[in-house]
Amino acid sequence: MTKTIDYFFGIGSPWAYIGFDAFIELAARSGAEIRPYLIPLIVENGAIYSRDRPDARRAYWMKDLRRWAALRGKLLDFTNRSALSDPTPAGFLVLAAQLDGQDWTALARALQHAFWGTAADIGNADVRKAIAEAAGFDGAALEARTARPDIAELWSSNRDVAKEAGVFGLPTFRYEGELYWGQDSLPFLERHLSGEKLVA
């Protein structure tokens, strides 16, 4: 029987960016299919945006991001981040690629790296189209595709699935009904995929 991992993530999540390649490699090693759910944070389930956290917690969050980025070999650029646009529209390009059977993982990787590794303003349509083009996609076609109603419908249904599942933060992985929140939970997911579930 094919193993399937539900993958709840967002382009604007630094943790999804940091853990992306490690997760893709784990799924491949385990012979598992990935079912992507690109979503926002689910505040109703307890998610907290970094801007809403107390200063002490936000300072620790920044330091922990740098630790994990170094461990995973990922670049982080926090230059002038407050000036960047909302990255949500860039995620719609990924949804478009997914619906059209294109390599959504390659596009997600390119957009995440641009946003978190180089502080590119992927909320800007021209910027994200150029990033998609550089990654081998038809950026203009993907951008136009995002205006079709099935993109909004998928975004909404993904959110509904995540909320019902109890997802709050990103990334979250679900395998055989079990949730694993955070890229630092990948070792637990790996054990579960190999047949060892630590907590019943």
Disulfide bonds with the S-S distance in Angstrom:
none
